[in-house]
Amino acid sequence: MTESPVEPLICKMAVPTIISMLITSIYNMADTFFVGRLGTSATGAVGVVFPLMALIQAVGFFFGQGSGNYISRQLGAQHREEAERMASTGFFSALGAGCIIMALGLLLRHPLAHLLGATDTILPYALDYMCIILIGAPYMTASLVLNNQLRLQGNAVYAMIGLVSGGVLNMALDPLFIFGLHMGIRGAALATILSQLVGFCLLLCGVRLSGGIRIRLRLFSPSAARYADLSRGGIPSLCRQGLASVAVTCLNTAARPYGDAAIAAMSIVSRVSQFAGSAMIGFGQGFQPVCGFNFGAHKYDRVTRGFHFCVRSSSLILLALAVLGFAFAPQIIAVFRGDDAEVIRIGALTLRLQCISFPITGFVVMSNMLLQNIAMTMRASIVAAARQGLFFVPFALILPHFFGLTGVQLCQAASDLCAFILSICVTVPVVQRLSEGKNPHDAI
């Protein structure tokens, strides 16, 4: 981690994470594709429940990234015992938090569905889908902890196997449960939580087989100091994923006056955009363990080289994807709802507007990953919150009042531009300090 050439090392670490992210995005799109055969309201229900799934992921990433980033720095500094205690603390804390989400979600399912943006026609589908998803919340959060801990120890292949296996199984179970067993949208939810359970079990096996940090109940060591260390690495992820949940809820609420077709279109565009950005995020995740180990070893020149390499590469990838998305937007939306002209019309324009700002999001994501891994919590949290929180939520509340549905469609592109400008201001001083061979914590 601290001796091999940086660029090939990042690529080596990134290949499994890119595959993991692509497969995860594909099976999320598979849910939308198969549910889309059930009708526009069912498609809208998947979009309505998406913020809840984002919240579950936010909790998992909080404990996973928080513990994983800390573990990578401790391993870089040769402090293995403390890394082991943090690994178990992060895992069991996430498992408990998932149980709380499940209990509260099931208890408050009706008001929660309305809060997430369900219309009267979408509500029955949303409740069916949501209640089953909530059952899987405990091990879904814990799976993300295992995945991040494995990846940030440099064991990305084992992390990939767990995610990919679950994703492939989900794609196989979706048509079987939805159509073969005539379970409808309940079948899509059941396929999701069963595949997530299989992935969780495989990740547990990966922890044992990888030779890395093991999870042991006796090493569960909750303390204020340990949770403070975990929070420094986890809060940026919580901000990013948690605000994504808030942002999609605001988007659904803003689109609700325009009917089920608008909500369905937003759901489809969200899944397509997630897929398009997954390779870039996977590439950045390949940078994270390299960044953590080398920062812990005080090799700041390697950190800056890796950051610049990731920004250049991700920007080029996103530019190519943006051109393709803009050119074929109607055809892409039609894959999911080819028999609904209104969904295609709304979705195509929304996707094209997002494609305009898509190439600049690479810098925002890589900045967040750099700042998070070197434990600059405040700056990382600002960057993480910028795209989906500081800017998106206000735009989602304001723009529709002036531009109607077009205002809803403009929200993401406008927030991307503002987040990019803010990220430059927050990140550049840190990168300059690192490039001078100095610890940014000492002066910034």
WOFENNOR-V618981 format. One record per helix or strand of 2 or more residues. SS is the DSSP state (@ for helix, = for strand). FROM is the first residue (numbers start at 1). TO is the last residue. If there is no record, write none. Layout:
ss=SS from=FROM to=TO
ss=SS from=FROM to=TO
This chain:
ss=@ from=6 to=36
ss=@ from=40 to=76
ss=@ from=80 to=107
ss=@ from=109 to=115
ss=@ from=120 to=135
ss=@ from=137 to=152
ss=@ from=156 to=180
ss=@ from=185 to=210
ss=@ from=217 to=219
ss=@ from=224 to=256
ss=@ from=260 to=296
ss=@ from=300 to=327
ss=@ from=329 to=337
ss=@ from=341 to=358
ss=@ from=361 to=373
ss=@ from=377 to=403
ss=@ from=405 to=435
ss=@ from=440 to=442
